Amino acid sequence: MFQMQELAEQWRVYRLLDEVAGSLVEVVPDRGGIVTRWAVGDRELLYLDHDRYADPSLSVRGGIPILFPICGNLPDNRYQLPSGESGILKQHGFARDLPWMVTGYDLRESASLTLTLESTPDTLAVYPFAFRLEFTYRLKGTQLEIIQKHHNSGDRPMPFSTGLHPYFTVSDKTALALDIPATDYFDQKTQAIDPYNGALDFDRDELDLRFGEISRPQASVVDRTHHSALDLSFDESYGTLVFWTLKGKDFYCLEPWSAPRNALNTGDRLLWVAPGETHTSTVTLAIRPV
């Protein structure tokens, strides 16, 4: 019923399969632990820029990149902690650019794969906290669950933000109907707070919207072209949803973030893990007919 295959491509690909549901997920540990493909039947659900994926000097645009230890960017890429320590982190942090290790898999009740990333001298130079991240991708039926464990391996409290940046493929954005549990959003392009009633202007060159007051831990997007709905659910770790898209590109991003941009400086919704402790969070994606 459940399988895992290893594919020898430019980077080794781990393919999880649910044969009964006809669904699959592909994960590439060496390319930032990214999910590059999620398909149900003949429907490809994720967008992937293959040229950027093939170039190791570029961050991948597509799939489901991992955001850690920050979501979004910092002013001038700089942060300063209350302890006085400062540093430089580029947008979305470094986890999406580093190789992860495969540390486990399970094919009993689902097809699941576990990856691990640990701090190194290079990460400590820009983010002075020892950590171990353990992400488990679990495929069952038409659902993909991502279980994330953030372990503090050091001797002092560790601050961080965590998030995912899924790129969903779309052929006609005007056929989308969004159900985001918020009444307004912050427009990153105009720096204005605008009311939200479910409608967005897809004629704009770029939409970069932060929904910062979420009333329930779930959002959905109906694609009337395919008569399907994408459901995104998450636990209490996530207090922010970001919607991002570019005109003329066949994707939209609906991103669960634990905190908004610049949280490492402001402390806004920043997560803290005590020494030796682990913070666990879960995001679930599911597709259903409508």
N, C-alpha and C positions, 0 to 999 in steps of 0.2 A: 504493500500500500504506500509506504513512505520510502524514499530513496535519497541518497546523496551521491553525486558524481563529481569527480575532479577532472577539470578540463585544462589541458596544457595550451594556453594561449599566450599573448604577450605577457600577461601576469596569470598566475594560476587562479582559476575560477572554481568556486564551489557551488554546485547547483543542487538545490533542494527541490524535491518533487513530491507532490501528492497525486498519485496516479488516478485515484478514484475521482477527485475533483478536477483533474486535468490542469492543476496549477503548478507554478514553479517560481523559484526565487534564485537569483545568482548573486553571489557575494565575492568580492575581490579583496582579500586581506591586505595584500601588498600595496593596494591603491587606497589607503586610508580606511580600510575596513568597510568600503562602500557597498551598498546594494546597487547593482547596475541594471537589474532586470527583475520585474515582477509581472507575471502573465497568468491569466486565467483563460483556459481554452485557447482561442486564437486572438484574444484581446491583449495587446501589450499596454500596460498601465503606466509605465514610466518613460519619460523622455531621457535621451542621452545624447550629448554632443560627442560623437565618436572621435573627432579630430582632437579635441581637448583631452579626452580620456587617453588617447594614444601618446600624448606628449607629457612625460613625467615632470617637466618644468612648470606645468600649468595645473591649477586646481580644476577638478572635474566639474563641469556644468551639466548636471543631470543625475539620475539615480536618486539615492538618498544619502547625501553626505552627512557626516557626524560633526556637530559643533561642540567644541570643548577647548579650553576652559572659559571661553566667552561666546556669546551670540552677538552677531553684528560686529560693528567696529567701535574703536575708541578714538577720541579726539587725538589726531596726530599719532594714532596707534599706541598711545602711552597710558599707563595707569600708575596710580600711587595709592598704596594701601594705608589704612589708619596707623599701622605699625611704622610707617615711614618708608617702607620698601617701594621701589618703583621699577618699572620695566617697560618693555615694548612687546606688544602682541599684535599680529596682523589680524585682519578681519576673520571672524569665526574661529580663531585659535588655530592650533597645530594638529589636532587629532586627525583631521581629514587628509593630511599630507604625509602621515607617517605609516610605515608598515606595521600591521597587527599580526599577532600569532594566533593560529588555530589551536585551541586548548580543549576542545571537546565537541562531541556531537551525540545526538540521540534520535533514533528512528522508531521508537516504540509507539507513542501516542501522537506524534507529530514529526515533521522533519525539522530538526533544529540544529543549529551550528553556533558554537561559542567562540568568540575572538577576545583576545586580551592585548592591552597596551599598557606598558609600564613606563614610568618616568626614567629619563636618561640624563646624563650630564648636559646634553643640549637642551632638553626641556627645562631642566632646573635653572639654566642660565637665563631663561626668559620668563619663567614662572616657577618661583622658588619653593615648590611644594612637591613632595614625593607622593606618587599616586599609583594605583593600579585600576584600570578600567576593564570591565568584563561585560561585553555585549552579547546577548543571545538572540539570534534571529529564529523565530519559530513559525513555520508554515503549517497551516491546517485548513483544508478546504479553501475557501475564498478569503481567508484572513491571514494577515501577517502581523505577528506580535514581536515587538522589539523590547527586550528586557535589559535595562542598563544598570550596572552596578559601578558606583564610584567609590573606591576605597582610599582612605587616607593612610598612606604608609609612613607618614612622618610623625613628628613629635609635637605638633601644634595644629590648631584648627586650620582647615583648608577651605578657602572661599572659591566658588566657581559658579558658572552658569552652564547649562546643558541644553542641547536642542537638536532637532533634526531638520533637514532642508530638502524634503522630497519634491522632486520635479514630476508632475503628472502630465501625461501627454493629452493634448486636446486639439481637435481639428477646427472647431468653431467656438470661440469663447462666448459669442452671443447666445449660444445654446446652453450655457451654464446657469444654474440657479443655486446660489450660495445660501447656506443656513449657518451663519456664524453667530454664536451667542453673545452678541454685544450690541450696544446702541450707538456707539461712535468709534472712530479710529483716528490715530495720529498719522498724518500724511508726511512721510519722510521727505518727499520732494518739495512740498510747499510749506512744511513746518506748521501746518494748521490742524486743528482738531475739527473733524467734520462728522455730521450725523450719519448713521448707517441704517438703511432700511432694506438691505438685501440687494440693492442695485449698485453696480460699478460701471465706470466709464471706460470701456475697453478700447476706445478710440485714442486714448492718451498713449504717448510713446512709452511710458513706464508707469506702473502702479507699484508703489512700495508702501504698504499700509500696515500699521501696527494696531491690533485690537488688544488693548491693555487691560480691560475690565471684562473678564469672561464670566458669564453667569452659570455655565454648566460645562462639565469636562468632555464635551463632544461637539463636533462640527461636521457638516456634510456638504457635498457638492453633487448636484444632480446634473448629469450630462444628457440633455434631451436628444442629442444626436444618436447616442448609443443606448438610450433608455436604461440608464444605469445610475447608481448613486455610489459615491465614494464616502465612506464613513471614517472619520478620524476621531479616536477617543484617547484619553490620556488621564493620568492620575493628578493628584493635587500638587505635584512638583511643578506643573506647568501653569503659569498665570498669564501667558501672552501667546497670541497667535499672530503670525505675520503672513500677509498675502502679497506675493510678488509675481509680476509678469512683465514681459516686454512685448511691445507691438510687433507683429510679424513673426513671432516665435511660437512654435506649437507646444507651449508648455504653460502651466501655471504652478506656483508653489504655495502650499498651505503648510506653514511651518510652526510646530509647537516649540516654544521657547520657555525656559524656566524664568527668564528675566529679560528686560529690554536691553537695548544697546547701552553701553557704558556702565553697566551695573558694578563692574569691578572698581570703578571710581566712586559711584554714588551710593552703593550698597543696596539699591532698590531691588528687592526680591532675590538678593544674592543667596545662594545655598551655602551652608557651612557644614563641614563634616569634622567631627572630633577625631583626634589621633586614634588610629586603630579601628575606627568605625567605618561603616559602609552605608552609603545612601543608594537606595534602589528606586528606580522609576520605570514606568512602562508606557509605551505608546502602541496603539493597535490600529492597523489599517484594514479595512474590509470593503469589498465591492459587492453590490447586490443589484438585482434588476428592479426597475420601477415601471 
